[in-house]
Amino acid sequence: MSNDFSRRDFLRGGAIITLGLASPPWLAKIAYADILKLARGGKVDPDNILVVCQLSGGNDGLNTVIPYADSRYYEFRPTLAQKEDAVIKLNDQLGFHPSMKGAEEVFKSGQMAVIQNVGYPNPNRSHFRSMDIWQTANPDKVEKYGWLGKYLDQELKKGSINPILAIGLMRTSPAAFSAQEASVPCFASLADVQQLVGDPDAEMRLREAQGMESGSNASADLIRKANLTALDAMAQLKKSIASYKSNFTYDQNEFGRGFQQIAQIIATSPKTRVIYFAAGGFDTHSRQAETHAQLLGNFSTAVKTFMDEMKAIGKEKKVTVMVFSEFGRRCQENGSQGTDHGAAAPMFVVGGSVKGGFIGSNPDLVNLDRGDLKWHTDFRQVYATVLDEWMGSDSESIFGSKFEHVQIF
């Protein structure tokens, strides 16, 4: 998708706009979906919202959810282990990193589920390949389409054509959104939305041109109408975001800005159902302590502020946030006061409809897999639960297999 695309660009090719010409791929696909929806008489009903938060780089799960009562934790990490009296204790075995005070409040309110030892068979320690596995939900082969892209394709078949059904807050579209038919607008920030709409005079000329051509070709008319529908949705999003006034202050770091923008979208775009956001910096091979503490603190504070805002605008029970990283880190720290690529790690699921608490057995620091925690919950079980129980989808048709649900909701 070109960041320089605007309504004016539509006019450069003449008054009649044809599908796939003078428009980015995501808009062409939306227009095509609009045609299908109009033909079927389908409707889009407002429903639950899924926010996917990606911790890029491989978050150290063992220093995020800490087995502070296990002496082996301190043996494995003579410099990186958090002192027991500093750990935020959540029960008599586990606690959060000391910087996660915001997450502590969310957890103790019953709105955060911590799913332990999440991974997949034959774990891959490559950033690229493991992230691809998580985003396509296929550990066995390189997959062309993402798990959310397949979900969105299903929605298109139902007649769901809202142009901003899904939004990515990323510079490039994640592999999770890769789809056969669906296409998703992605922005580095909401400030980029204004680059997708042009000036009112250009819009008026386009509408006048379409009015003059109306009736000459029914298919062309439908395509032009679909293109305008998509652009109108973006223009409305821009207008709504600009007029929204939040009563909450977010820290100006990657997580703070990300969750602030997610809150703006949810507050102003009622038909958006999926929002994808990623933050990096978790590849902590050296001097991990300070970097990891800052990242976890930023994440924790942003999630707490976000949930407070969701409650204030009446969306608390309609939003679920799923947090993952492509892998955890090794149990034993390395010689650079950091940790290397590992395997299993915890996932977080946050929301007003979430059944809070720990899910799964505690980290087992005795029975390791080549120095890594063994996985016990397949990440596709979490995806399947979210798709089936939260998004009202059919995970078996998406994954090609049925995965047992976990008790998230």
ZIQUI-V821183 format. One record per residue. N is the residue number from 1. RES is the residue in three letters. SS is DSSP state (H for helix, E for strand, - for the rest). PSI is psi in degrees with one decimal (* if undefined). D_LAST is the distance of its C-alpha to the last C-alpha in Angstrom with 1 decimal. Layout:
n->N res->RES ss->SS psi->PSI d_last->D_LAST
n->N res->RES ss->SS psi->PSI d_last->D_LAST
//
This chain:
n->1 res->MET ss->- psi->129.8 d_last->35.8
n->2 res->SER ss->- psi->134.2 d_last->38.8
n->3 res->ASN ss->- psi->-10.0 d_last->38.2
n->4 res->ASP ss->- psi->5.9 d_last->41.5
n->5 res->PHE ss->- psi->136.8 d_last->40.6
n->6 res->SER ss->- psi->176.0 d_last->41.3
n->7 res->ARG ss->H psi->-34.6 d_last->42.5
n->8 res->ARG ss->H psi->-35.1 d_last->46.0
n->9 res->ASP ss->H psi->-29.5 d_last->45.5
n->10 res->PHE ss->H psi->-31.3 d_last->45.0
n->11 res->LEU ss->H psi->-18.8 d_last->48.5
n->12 res->ARG ss->H psi->-29.8 d_last->50.2
n->13 res->GLY ss->- psi->7.5 d_last->50.2
n->14 res->GLY ss->- psi->178.9 d_last->51.7
n->15 res->ALA ss->- psi->-36.5 d_last->50.6
n->16 res->ILE ss->- psi->121.8 d_last->49.1
n->17 res->ILE ss->- psi->126.8 d_last->45.8
n->18 res->THR ss->- psi->153.2 d_last->44.9
n->19 res->LEU ss->- psi->125.4 d_last->41.6
n->20 res->GLY ss->- psi->-10.2 d_last->41.3
n->21 res->LEU ss->- psi->138.5 d_last->44.3
n->22 res->ALA ss->- psi->25.7 d_last->44.2
n->23 res->SER ss->- psi->146.7 d_last->40.4
n->24 res->PRO ss->- psi->159.9 d_last->37.9
n->25 res->PRO ss->H psi->-39.0 d_last->36.0
n->26 res->TRP ss->H psi->-33.8 d_last->32.7
n->27 res->LEU ss->H psi->-38.2 d_last->34.6
n->28 res->ALA ss->H psi->-41.8 d_last->36.6
n->29 res->LYS ss->H psi->-37.6 d_last->33.5
n->30 res->ILE ss->H psi->-43.3 d_last->32.0
n->31 res->ALA ss->H psi->-42.4 d_last->35.3
n->32 res->TYR ss->H psi->-42.1 d_last->35.3
n->33 res->ALA ss->H psi->-34.1 d_last->31.8
n->34 res->ASP ss->H psi->-39.9 d_last->33.1
n->35 res->ILE ss->H psi->-45.2 d_last->36.0
n->36 res->LEU ss->H psi->-42.4 d_last->33.8
n->37 res->LYS ss->H psi->-43.9 d_last->31.6
n->38 res->LEU ss->H psi->-36.6 d_last->34.7
n->39 res->ALA ss->H psi->-33.2 d_last->36.2
n->40 res->ARG ss->H psi->-12.2 d_last->33.2
n->41 res->GLY ss->- psi->29.9 d_last->32.6
n->42 res->GLY ss->- psi->165.0 d_last->28.9
n->43 res->LYS ss->- psi->154.6 d_last->26.7
n->44 res->VAL ss->- psi->120.4 d_last->23.9
n->45 res->ASP ss->- psi->136.4 d_last->21.3
n->46 res->PRO ss->- psi->143.3 d_last->19.3
n->47 res->ASP ss->- psi->-163.7 d_last->15.6
n->48 res->ASN ss->- psi->156.5 d_last->12.6
n->49 res->ILE ss->E psi->134.0 d_last->13.9
n->50 res->LEU ss->E psi->125.6 d_last->13.2
n->51 res->VAL ss->E psi->123.3 d_last->15.2
n->52 res->VAL ss->E psi->121.7 d_last->16.2
n->53 res->CYS ss->E psi->117.1 d_last->18.2
n->54 res->GLN ss->E psi->123.2 d_last->20.7
n->55 res->LEU ss->E psi->97.4 d_last->22.6
n->56 res->SER ss->- psi->134.1 d_last->25.8
n->57 res->GLY ss->- psi->-15.6 d_last->28.1
n->58 res->GLY ss->- psi->85.2 d_last->26.1
n->59 res->ASN ss->- psi->138.6 d_last->24.5
n->60 res->ASP ss->- psi->94.0 d_last->25.7
n->61 res->GLY ss->H psi->-30.2 d_last->22.5
n->62 res->LEU ss->H psi->-24.4 d_last->24.7
n->63 res->ASN ss->H psi->5.4 d_last->25.9
n->64 res->THR ss->- psi->-55.8 d_last->22.6
n->65 res->VAL ss->E psi->103.9 d_last->20.8
n->66 res->ILE ss->E psi->125.0 d_last->24.0
n->67 res->PRO ss->- psi->70.5 d_last->24.8
n->68 res->TYR ss->- psi->-19.9 d_last->27.4
n->69 res->ALA ss->- psi->-3.1 d_last->28.4
n->70 res->ASP ss->- psi->117.7 d_last->29.5
n->71 res->SER ss->H psi->-25.7 d_last->33.2
n->72 res->ARG ss->H psi->-27.5 d_last->33.0
n->73 res->TYR ss->H psi->-44.5 d_last->30.9
n->74 res->TYR ss->H psi->-31.0 d_last->34.0
n->75 res->GLU ss->H psi->-40.4 d_last->36.3
n->76 res->PHE ss->H psi->-26.4 d_last->34.7
n->77 res->ARG ss->- psi->74.6 d_last->34.7
n->78 res->PRO ss->- psi->-28.1 d_last->37.8
n->79 res->THR ss->- psi->-28.0 d_last->37.7
n->80 res->LEU ss->- psi->-17.0 d_last->34.1
n->81 res->ALA ss->- psi->136.2 d_last->32.4
n->82 res->GLN ss->- psi->133.6 d_last->31.1
n->83 res->LYS ss->- psi->140.7 d_last->33.0
n->84 res->GLU ss->- psi->-40.4 d_last->31.1
n->85 res->ASP ss->- psi->-10.1 d_last->32.2
n->86 res->ALA ss->- psi->-21.3 d_last->30.8
n->87 res->VAL ss->- psi->139.4 d_last->27.3
n->88 res->ILE ss->E psi->99.9 d_last->24.5
n->89 res->LYS ss->E psi->128.1 d_last->23.6
n->90 res->LEU ss->- psi->-24.2 d_last->20.0
n->91 res->ASN ss->- psi->-165.7 d_last->21.0
n->92 res->ASP ss->- psi->4.6 d_last->24.2
n->93 res->GLN ss->- psi->-35.7 d_last->23.7
n->94 res->LEU ss->- psi->152.6 d_last->21.7
n->95 res->GLY ss->E psi->168.2 d_last->22.0
n->96 res->PHE ss->E psi->158.7 d_last->21.9
n->97 res->HIS ss->- psi->143.7 d_last->25.0
n->98 res->PRO ss->- psi->-23.6 d_last->27.2
n->99 res->SER ss->- psi->-4.9 d_last->26.8
n->100 res->MET ss->- psi->50.9 d_last->23.1
n->101 res->LYS ss->H psi->-35.3 d_last->23.5
n->102 res->GLY ss->H psi->-43.4 d_last->21.3
n->103 res->ALA ss->H psi->-33.7 d_last->18.4
n->104 res->GLU ss->H psi->-44.0 d_last->19.2
n->105 res->GLU ss->H psi->-42.2 d_last->18.8
n->106 res->VAL ss->H psi->-43.3 d_last->15.4
n->107 res->PHE ss->H psi->-46.7 d_last->14.3
n->108 res->LYS ss->H psi->-15.5 d_last->16.0
n->109 res->SER ss->- psi->-4.9 d_last->14.6
n->110 res->GLY ss->- psi->15.7 d_last->11.1
n->111 res->GLN ss->- psi->11.9 d_last->9.9
n->112 res->MET ss->E psi->122.8 d_last->10.3
n->113 res->ALA ss->E psi->132.9 d_last->9.0
n->114 res->VAL ss->E psi->109.6 d_last->12.3
n->115 res->ILE ss->E psi->117.7 d_last->12.4
n->116 res->GLN ss->E psi->152.6 d_last->16.0
n->117 res->ASN ss->E psi->51.6 d_last->18.8
n->118 res->VAL ss->E psi->138.0 d_last->17.5
n->119 res->GLY ss->E psi->-145.7 d_last->20.3
n->120 res->TYR ss->- psi->162.6 d_last->22.1
n->121 res->PRO ss->- psi->144.8 d_last->25.3
n->122 res->ASN ss->- psi->62.6 d_last->28.6
n->123 res->PRO ss->- psi->141.8 d_last->27.3
n->124 res->ASN ss->- psi->133.0 d_last->29.5
n->125 res->ARG ss->- psi->8.0 d_last->30.7
n->126 res->SER ss->- psi->130.9 d_last->32.0
n->127 res->HIS ss->H psi->-51.5 d_last->30.2
n->128 res->PHE ss->H psi->-51.1 d_last->31.0
n->129 res->ARG ss->H psi->-42.1 d_last->30.2
n->130 res->SER ss->H psi->-39.9 d_last->27.0
n->131 res->MET ss->H psi->-38.9 d_last->25.7
n->132 res->ASP ss->H psi->-39.8 d_last->26.8
n->133 res->ILE ss->H psi->-45.9 d_last->24.8
n->134 res->TRP ss->H psi->-35.1 d_last->21.6
n->135 res->GLN ss->H psi->-25.9 d_last->22.3
n->136 res->THR ss->H psi->-10.4 d_last->23.5
n->137 res->ALA ss->- psi->37.5 d_last->21.3
n->138 res->ASN ss->- psi->97.2 d_last->24.5
n->139 res->PRO ss->- psi->-12.4 d_last->25.9
n->140 res->ASP ss->- psi->-25.8 d_last->28.8
n->141 res->LYS ss->- psi->163.6 d_last->30.7
n->142 res->VAL ss->- psi->122.6 d_last->31.1
n->143 res->GLU ss->- psi->140.5 d_last->29.1
n->144 res->LYS ss->- psi->-35.3 d_last->30.3
n->145 res->TYR ss->- psi->148.1 d_last->27.2
n->146 res->GLY ss->- psi->162.7 d_last->23.9
n->147 res->TRP ss->H psi->-36.2 d_last->20.4
n->148 res->LEU ss->H psi->-30.8 d_last->19.8
n->149 res->GLY ss->H psi->-40.5 d_last->23.3
n->150 res->LYS ss->H psi->-38.3 d_last->22.8
n->151 res->TYR ss->H psi->-44.3 d_last->19.8
n->152 res->LEU ss->H psi->-34.8 d_last->22.1
n->153 res->ASP ss->H psi->-39.9 d_last->24.9
n->154 res->GLN ss->H psi->-41.7 d_last->22.9
n->155 res->GLU ss->H psi->-37.0 d_last->22.4
n->156 res->LEU ss->H psi->-40.1 d_last->26.2
n->157 res->LYS ss->H psi->-26.1 d_last->27.0
n->158 res->LYS ss->- psi->-10.3 d_last->25.1
n->159 res->GLY ss->- psi->11.9 d_last->27.4
n->160 res->SER ss->- psi->109.6 d_last->25.1
n->161 res->ILE ss->- psi->9.6 d_last->27.8
n->162 res->ASN ss->- psi->122.3 d_last->26.7
n->163 res->PRO ss->- psi->-23.2 d_last->28.5
n->164 res->ILE ss->- psi->39.1 d_last->25.9
n->165 res->LEU ss->- psi->-37.0 d_last->22.8
n->166 res->ALA ss->E psi->145.6 d_last->22.2
n->167 res->ILE ss->E psi->138.7 d_last->23.9
n->168 res->GLY ss->E psi->128.7 d_last->24.7
n->169 res->LEU ss->E psi->69.0 d_last->25.8
n->170 res->MET ss->- psi->156.0 d_last->28.0
n->171 res->ARG ss->- psi->-36.5 d_last->31.7
n->172 res->THR ss->- psi->152.7 d_last->31.2
n->173 res->SER ss->- psi->130.7 d_last->28.6
n->174 res->PRO ss->- psi->155.2 d_last->26.3
n->175 res->ALA ss->H psi->-25.3 d_last->26.5
n->176 res->ALA ss->H psi->-27.1 d_last->22.9
n->177 res->PHE ss->H psi->-5.1 d_last->24.3
n->178 res->SER ss->- psi->127.4 d_last->27.3
n->179 res->ALA ss->- psi->163.5 d_last->27.5
n->180 res->GLN ss->- psi->-40.0 d_last->30.2
n->181 res->GLU ss->- psi->-43.7 d_last->30.3
n->182 res->ALA ss->- psi->150.9 d_last->27.9
n->183 res->SER ss->- psi->139.9 d_last->29.0
n->184 res->VAL ss->- psi->129.2 d_last->27.3
n->185 res->PRO ss->E psi->134.3 d_last->29.2
n->186 res->CYS ss->E psi->140.3 d_last->28.8
n->187 res->PHE ss->- psi->143.0 d_last->30.4
n->188 res->ALA ss->- psi->-32.4 d_last->31.2
n->189 res->SER ss->- psi->166.9 d_last->30.7
n->190 res->LEU ss->H psi->-17.6 d_last->30.5
n->191 res->ALA ss->H psi->-26.4 d_last->34.3
n->192 res->ASP ss->H psi->-14.9 d_last->34.8
n->193 res->VAL ss->H psi->-36.5 d_last->33.5
n->194 res->GLN ss->H psi->-18.5 d_last->37.0
n->195 res->GLN ss->H psi->-9.3 d_last->38.6
n->196 res->LEU ss->H psi->-5.0 d_last->37.1
n->197 res->VAL ss->- psi->145.1 d_last->39.0
n->198 res->GLY ss->- psi->-151.6 d_last->42.7
n->199 res->ASP ss->- psi->157.9 d_last->45.2
n->200 res->PRO ss->H psi->-34.3 d_last->45.5
n->201 res->ASP ss->H psi->-39.0 d_last->49.0
n->202 res->ALA ss->H psi->-41.3 d_last->47.7
n->203 res->GLU ss->H psi->-43.1 d_last->45.1
n->204 res->MET ss->H psi->-42.9 d_last->47.9
n->205 res->ARG ss->H psi->-38.9 d_last->50.1
n->206 res->LEU ss->H psi->-43.9 d_last->47.5
n->207 res->ARG ss->H psi->-38.5 d_last->46.8
n->208 res->GLU ss->H psi->-42.2 d_last->50.5
n->209 res->ALA ss->H psi->-40.2 d_last->51.1
n->210 res->GLN ss->H psi->-34.3 d_last->48.4
n->211 res->GLY ss->H psi->-39.0 d_last->49.9
n->212 res->MET ss->H psi->-33.2 d_last->53.3
n->213 res->GLU ss->H psi->-10.2 d_last->52.0
n->214 res->SER ss->- psi->136.1 d_last->49.9
n->215 res->GLY ss->- psi->-14.9 d_last->50.9
n->216 res->SER ss->- psi->-31.0 d_last->52.7
n->217 res->ASN ss->- psi->114.1 d_last->50.0
n->218 res->ALA ss->H psi->-41.4 d_last->47.0
n->219 res->SER ss->H psi->-43.2 d_last->44.9
n->220 res->ALA ss->H psi->-39.5 d_last->45.9
n->221 res->ASP ss->H psi->-42.9 d_last->45.1
n->222 res->LEU ss->H psi->-39.9 d_last->41.6
n->223 res->ILE ss->H psi->-44.2 d_last->41.0
n->224 res->ARG ss->H psi->-41.4 d_last->42.5
n->225 res->LYS ss->H psi->-39.8 d_last->40.2
n->226 res->ALA ss->H psi->-41.7 d_last->37.2
n->227 res->ASN ss->H psi->-44.0 d_last->38.3
n->228 res->LEU ss->H psi->-36.4 d_last->38.8
n->229 res->THR ss->H psi->-44.3 d_last->35.4
n->230 res->ALA ss->H psi->-45.3 d_last->33.7
n->231 res->LEU ss->H psi->-37.3 d_last->36.0
n->232 res->ASP ss->H psi->-37.7 d_last->35.5
n->233 res->ALA ss->H psi->-41.0 d_last->31.7
n->234 res->MET ss->H psi->-40.4 d_last->32.5
n->235 res->ALA ss->H psi->-39.9 d_last->35.1
n->236 res->GLN ss->H psi->-38.5 d_last->32.8
n->237 res->LEU ss->H psi->-44.9 d_last->30.2
n->238 res->LYS ss->H psi->-46.7 d_last->33.0
n->239 res->LYS ss->H psi->-44.0 d_last->34.3
n->240 res->SER ss->H psi->-42.7 d_last->31.0
n->241 res->ILE ss->H psi->-42.0 d_last->30.2
n->242 res->ALA ss->H psi->-31.2 d_last->33.7
n->243 res->SER ss->H psi->-10.2 d_last->33.5
n->244 res->TYR ss->- psi->130.0 d_last->30.2
n->245 res->LYS ss->- psi->113.0 d_last->30.9
n->246 res->SER ss->- psi->146.4 d_last->28.2
n->247 res->ASN ss->- psi->11.1 d_last->28.7
n->248 res->PHE ss->- psi->144.4 d_last->27.0
n->249 res->THR ss->- psi->122.8 d_last->28.9
n->250 res->TYR ss->- psi->144.6 d_last->27.5
n->251 res->ASP ss->- psi->145.7 d_last->29.4
n->252 res->GLN ss->- psi->65.7 d_last->31.5
n->253 res->ASN ss->- psi->-178.2 d_last->30.3
n->254 res->GLU ss->H psi->-42.6 d_last->28.4
n->255 res->PHE ss->H psi->-41.5 d_last->24.9
n->256 res->GLY ss->H psi->-48.7 d_last->26.0
n->257 res->ARG ss->H psi->-38.8 d_last->27.6
n->258 res->GLY ss->H psi->-52.3 d_last->24.8
n->259 res->PHE ss->H psi->-27.9 d_last->22.1
n->260 res->GLN ss->H psi->-43.7 d_last->24.7
n->261 res->GLN ss->H psi->-35.7 d_last->25.3
n->262 res->ILE ss->H psi->-42.6 d_last->21.7
n->263 res->ALA ss->H psi->-40.3 d_last->21.6
n->264 res->GLN ss->H psi->-42.9 d_last->24.8
n->265 res->ILE ss->H psi->-47.0 d_last->23.6
n->266 res->ILE ss->H psi->-38.5 d_last->20.5
n->267 res->ALA ss->H psi->-25.4 d_last->22.8
n->268 res->THR ss->H psi->-9.5 d_last->25.5
n->269 res->SER ss->- psi->79.6 d_last->24.3
n->270 res->PRO ss->- psi->-18.3 d_last->22.1
n->271 res->LYS ss->- psi->-4.8 d_last->22.2
n->272 res->THR ss->- psi->128.2 d_last->21.0
n->273 res->ARG ss->- psi->-22.6 d_last->17.6
n->274 res->VAL ss->E psi->129.9 d_last->17.8
n->275 res->ILE ss->E psi->130.2 d_last->19.4
n->276 res->TYR ss->E psi->130.0 d_last->20.5
n->277 res->PHE ss->E psi->140.9 d_last->22.0
n->278 res->ALA ss->E psi->143.6 d_last->23.8
n->279 res->ALA ss->E psi->139.7 d_last->25.7
n->280 res->GLY ss->- psi->-171.1 d_last->28.1
n->281 res->GLY ss->- psi->3.7 d_last->30.2
n->282 res->PHE ss->- psi->6.7 d_last->28.2
n->283 res->ASP ss->- psi->77.9 d_last->31.0
n->284 res->THR ss->- psi->72.6 d_last->32.5
n->285 res->HIS ss->- psi->-24.9 d_last->35.4
n->286 res->SER ss->- psi->151.6 d_last->37.6
n->287 res->ARG ss->- psi->52.0 d_last->37.6
n->288 res->GLN ss->H psi->-36.2 d_last->33.9
n->289 res->ALA ss->H psi->-54.7 d_last->33.6
n->290 res->GLU ss->H psi->-45.3 d_last->34.3
n->291 res->THR ss->H psi->-47.2 d_last->32.7
n->292 res->HIS ss->H psi->-39.8 d_last->29.4
n->293 res->ALA ss->H psi->-41.6 d_last->29.3
n->294 res->GLN ss->H psi->-44.1 d_last->29.9
n->295 res->LEU ss->H psi->-46.8 d_last->27.3
n->296 res->LEU ss->H psi->-37.0 d_last->24.6
n->297 res->GLY ss->H psi->-43.7 d_last->25.9
n->298 res->ASN ss->H psi->-45.5 d_last->25.9
n->299 res->PHE ss->H psi->-48.6 d_last->22.4
n->300 res->SER ss->H psi->-46.4 d_last->21.1
n->301 res->THR ss->H psi->-41.1 d_last->23.2
n->302 res->ALA ss->H psi->-42.7 d_last->22.3
n->303 res->VAL ss->H psi->-41.9 d_last->18.5
n->304 res->LYS ss->H psi->-46.0 d_last->19.2
n->305 res->THR ss->H psi->-41.5 d_last->21.6
n->306 res->PHE ss->H psi->-47.3 d_last->19.4
n->307 res->MET ss->H psi->-34.8 d_last->16.6
n->308 res->ASP ss->H psi->-41.5 d_last->19.5
n->309 res->GLU ss->H psi->-38.9 d_last->20.8
n->310 res->MET ss->H psi->-39.5 d_last->17.7
n->311 res->LYS ss->H psi->-41.4 d_last->17.7
n->312 res->ALA ss->H psi->-32.3 d_last->21.4
n->313 res->ILE ss->- psi->9.4 d_last->21.3
n->314 res->GLY ss->- psi->21.7 d_last->18.6
n->315 res->LYS ss->- psi->5.5 d_last->16.0
n->316 res->GLU ss->H psi->-42.9 d_last->13.7
n->317 res->LYS ss->H psi->-0.2 d_last->10.8
n->318 res->LYS ss->H psi->-1.6 d_last->11.9
n->319 res->VAL ss->E psi->133.0 d_last->11.9
n->320 res->THR ss->E psi->130.2 d_last->9.8
n->321 res->VAL ss->E psi->123.6 d_last->12.2
n->322 res->MET ss->E psi->125.8 d_last->12.3
n->323 res->VAL ss->E psi->129.7 d_last->15.3
n->324 res->PHE ss->E psi->163.8 d_last->17.5
n->325 res->SER ss->E psi->158.7 d_last->21.2
n->326 res->GLU ss->- psi->-25.0 d_last->23.4
n->327 res->PHE ss->- psi->169.6 d_last->24.2
n->328 res->GLY ss->- psi->-160.8 d_last->24.6
n->329 res->ARG ss->E psi->166.0 d_last->28.1
n->330 res->ARG ss->- psi->149.6 d_last->30.5
n->331 res->CYS ss->- psi->-38.5 d_last->30.3
n->332 res->GLN ss->- psi->131.8 d_last->34.0
n->333 res->GLU ss->- psi->156.8 d_last->35.2
n->334 res->ASN ss->- psi->-172.3 d_last->38.0
n->335 res->GLY ss->- psi->0.4 d_last->41.5
n->336 res->SER ss->- psi->21.8 d_last->40.6
n->337 res->GLN ss->- psi->40.2 d_last->38.2
n->338 res->GLY ss->- psi->-166.9 d_last->35.3
n->339 res->THR ss->- psi->148.6 d_last->33.1
n->340 res->ASP ss->- psi->174.2 d_last->33.3
n->341 res->HIS ss->E psi->134.5 d_last->30.9
n->342 res->GLY ss->- psi->-141.8 d_last->28.6
n->343 res->ALA ss->- psi->-100.2 d_last->25.8
n->344 res->ALA ss->- psi->151.5 d_last->22.4
n->345 res->ALA ss->E psi->165.3 d_last->20.5
n->346 res->PRO ss->E psi->153.0 d_last->17.1
n->347 res->MET ss->E psi->153.9 d_last->14.6
n->348 res->PHE ss->E psi->140.4 d_last->12.7
n->349 res->VAL ss->E psi->123.9 d_last->9.5
n->350 res->VAL ss->E psi->139.2 d_last->10.0
n->351 res->GLY ss->E psi->163.2 d_last->9.2
n->352 res->GLY ss->- psi->-17.8 d_last->9.4
n->353 res->SER ss->- psi->6.5 d_last->6.1
n->354 res->VAL ss->- psi->142.8 d_last->4.6
n->355 res->LYS ss->- psi->102.7 d_last->4.9
n->356 res->GLY ss->- psi->163.9 d_last->8.3
n->357 res->GLY ss->E psi->-173.9 d_last->11.0
n->358 res->PHE ss->E psi->139.7 d_last->12.6
n->359 res->ILE ss->E psi->126.9 d_last->11.6
n->360 res->GLY ss->- psi->168.9 d_last->14.8
n->361 res->SER ss->- psi->157.2 d_last->18.4
n->362 res->ASN ss->- psi->156.5 d_last->20.4
n->363 res->PRO ss->- psi->131.4 d_last->22.7
n->364 res->ASP ss->- psi->105.9 d_last->25.7
n->365 res->LEU ss->- psi->7.7 d_last->28.8
n->366 res->VAL ss->- psi->-52.8 d_last->31.2
n->367 res->ASN ss->- psi->86.5 d_last->30.2
n->368 res->LEU ss->- psi->162.8 d_last->30.1
n->369 res->ASP ss->E psi->98.8 d_last->30.6
n->370 res->ARG ss->- psi->42.1 d_last->33.7
n->371 res->GLY ss->- psi->3.7 d_last->32.7
n->372 res->ASP ss->E psi->156.5 d_last->29.1
n->373 res->LEU ss->- psi->138.8 d_last->25.9
n->374 res->LYS ss->- psi->143.6 d_last->24.9
n->375 res->TRP ss->- psi->146.2 d_last->21.7
n->376 res->HIS ss->- psi->-26.2 d_last->19.5
n->377 res->THR ss->E psi->122.3 d_last->16.4
n->378 res->ASP ss->E psi->132.8 d_last->17.4
n->379 res->PHE ss->H psi->-24.2 d_last->16.0
n->380 res->ARG ss->H psi->-20.7 d_last->16.0
n->381 res->GLN ss->H psi->-39.5 d_last->13.2
n->382 res->VAL ss->H psi->-46.1 d_last->11.0
n->383 res->TYR ss->H psi->-46.4 d_last->12.7
n->384 res->ALA ss->H psi->-40.6 d_last->12.4
n->385 res->THR ss->H psi->-45.5 d_last->8.6
n->386 res->VAL ss->H psi->-44.7 d_last->8.8
n->387 res->LEU ss->H psi->-47.4 d_last->11.9
n->388 res->ASP ss->H psi->-47.3 d_last->11.1
n->389 res->GLU ss->H psi->-22.7 d_last->7.8
n->390 res->TRP ss->H psi->-41.8 d_last->8.2
n->391 res->MET ss->- psi->-6.4 d_last->12.0
n->392 res->GLY ss->- psi->33.7 d_last->13.1
n->393 res->SER ss->- psi->-168.8 d_last->15.3
n->394 res->ASP ss->- psi->92.3 d_last->16.8
n->395 res->SER ss->H psi->-32.1 d_last->16.2
n->396 res->GLU ss->H psi->-38.9 d_last->18.9
n->397 res->SER ss->H psi->-24.7 d_last->21.5
n->398 res->ILE ss->H psi->-44.8 d_last->20.7
n->399 res->PHE ss->H psi->-16.9 d_last->20.9
n->400 res->GLY ss->- psi->0.7 d_last->23.4
n->401 res->SER ss->- psi->159.0 d_last->21.5
n->402 res->LYS ss->- psi->130.6 d_last->18.5
n->403 res->PHE ss->- psi->135.7 d_last->16.1
n->404 res->GLU ss->- psi->136.8 d_last->13.9
n->405 res->HIS ss->- psi->156.6 d_last->10.2
n->406 res->VAL ss->- psi->156.9 d_last->8.5
n->407 res->GLN ss->- psi->75.2 d_last->5.9
n->408 res->ILE ss->- psi->-42.2 d_last->3.8
n->409 res->PHE ss->- psi->* d_last->0.0
//
